């Protein structure tokens, strides 16, 4: 079976091909998936919340599809993507280094910006060294594939980011899950693993702040379990950095825990794109010679590096941003609860999930909110166990922005 080619002289313009049944041994057979049918149905009903085009700068308010909206669907927690100092740093980097590095970190893709950024980040999270990646996904994937060998195991919180799950799957080690934020579930798993003959090393991987639930990991209890069973602890601080902890240094420092490894991203508080791993220098040096997602991926563009560097410096000194984003989230969370919504998330988090439960109801509420000028993110299975609208705030939202969003939620509630 291969591509269809018309015979010479044939004119098939305007002819509609009859649907063909794909053979089971055709790799395309799997595309006949009920999820695609649901996707097309949602599109036809105007309820498709994914892959929508945003035209213009993502700020507290913006124009979306010709209408003004309050933006509650961005990870721009500190509001730094529009900061003139961050913009200037990116522009200056392009002027000095060009638009791209056209090579991997190993070869011609390392700049002084990398060294400065890695030193800044390691100091911020309180660890010895750091290594910058082109994406946060590649950082988690590369770390776990590099560290987990045959006989080792990764124990990952069931709500952890997909990059941690995929890192465990793609490694030579075993992947195990434990119940979300349940240290006792982790302990049972670690104990069972250690009782196996010839059991190897252990890595426990958790999010500091969970991206959908907006809750904070019980890191002291998790760290204690790691200590009792000789496991290393990796904390993904992607959604905590800049928001939680002293000067936004993350959930681990907020809770007085020193993990073995910290992961973070630039695409949330740091107004850019990329990621990093911080930890002992010996581990970072090991990754420099073994980590395939680092060695075989083109380096992040200079503008991204410079923007992340400037944003990280600003985040550490302009503590009003951290205070403002947390205050805005509390205002939104409290208001939603008063309206009768099932709104969650930790009080220290910028994320406020609104649990709906049913996928189609979540899509209906998303559409109703958009009609009221409120942009949110819709999350359905398998990304979450219960369908929800994920909302998040920025430091640069005003109280009026939050109150206008709540007014939209009040009207949209009638759609459920």
Secondary structure, 3 states (H helix, E strand, C coil): CCCCCCCCCCCCCCCCCCCCCCCCCCHHHHHCCHHHHHHHHHHHCCCCCCCCCCCCCCCCEEEECCEEEEECCCCCCCCHHHCHHHHHHHHHHHHHHCCCCCCECCCCCCCHHHHHHHHHHHHHHCCCEEEEECCHHHHHHHHHHHHCCCCCEEEEECCCCHHHHHHHHHCCCEEEEECCCCHHHHHHHHHHHHCCCCCCCEEEEEECECCCCCCECCHHHHHHHHHHHCEEEEEECCCCCCCCCHHHCCHHHHCCCCCCEEEEECCCCCCCCCEEEEECHHHHHHHHHHCHHHHCCECCCHHHHHHHHHHHHHHHHCHHHHHHHHHHHHHHHHHHHHCCCEECCCCCCCEEEEEEECHHHHHHHHHHHHHCCEECEEECCCCCCCEEEEEECCCCCCHHHHHHHHHHHHHHHHHC
